[in-house]
Every structure is written in structure tokens, then in C-alpha cells.
Amino acid sequence: MDRTERVELTNMCQILDGQGNVLVQEKVSPGWSGMTYPGGHVEPGESVTASVIREIREETGLTISAPSLRGIKEFFRDDGSRYIVFLYRASRFSGSLRSSAEGRVFWMPEGDYESYDWVPDFDAMRRVFDEDALSEFWYDRENGLWQIQLL
């Protein structure tokens, strides 16, 4: 039995400044726009942690250190491939904040989530970042419809 599968690996990072603010990104990707945390793809041959450090530097100008893995988000695509997002948190960083072609980045008060238009399913994903009892966000197909599962 072949247990291999096609997988696309990505990352996302919740960056806290220690003063009650979280870094957010106004994403401008086709088909997936709105507010989110910055992140991107794991390149071939790159470690997952190295990828989140690189992506944050490219998209925000900040160099994070000691990012901690908070959990994962995953789902299956119609072609049978799996999409995995490694969810990190960081509170140590250096550099100067700057936006990129991926979208505008800025500091937002941590509790101000209702004031912005977020990417789909962000509320559930944010729970994995914020709640220690959760480590996985995934979609399960029930009666032909995709349902969010938090574990």
C-alpha cells in the first residue's frame, strides 16, 4: 500500500509586540483576500521553521526569532492533495516594519478583530493560535459539505 500523498506546505505567524498589539496583513491574493496574519510557502529543501522566518522577513521586514508552533490547519483538495498550514507565534523580532506585494501590514490592538474584514475561516483558525487546548483546524466533508473541525 502506497502511503505517500501530494502535499502543499505553508506557514502563518501571529506576531505579538508585547504591548497589546498583533501584526496583521491585508492580503491581496486572488481568491483569498482580507485581513490575516502574514506567512507563505515552504520551499523545497527548506525546514518549516526556517520558512516562517524567511516569509515573515520578506512580507513584513521583520526578522522573528524563536517562533513557537501553535498548531496546524489542513484540508484536502478535490484533486486529492493535502494543504497544510503550520501556525506559529512569535514575540521576539527585530527590523523595521514594511509592507510588500503580498499586502499592507500594520499593528492592530489584539482585541480589535471585529473592526476588519478577515479572510474566510479566520475566526476558527485564530482559536488555534490563542487556545492552548486546540492544536488542529481541519475540514471534514459531511453530507457533501466541508465542515470546520477543531481538535
ABEGO torsion letter per residue (X at the ends): XBABBBBBBBBBBBBBAGAGBBBBBBBABBGBBEBBBBEBBBBBGBBAAAAAAAAAAAAAGBBBBGBBBAEBBBBBBAAGBBBBBBBBBBABBBEBBBBBAAEBBBBBBAAAAAABBBBBGAAAAAAAAABAABABBBBBBBGGBBBBBBX
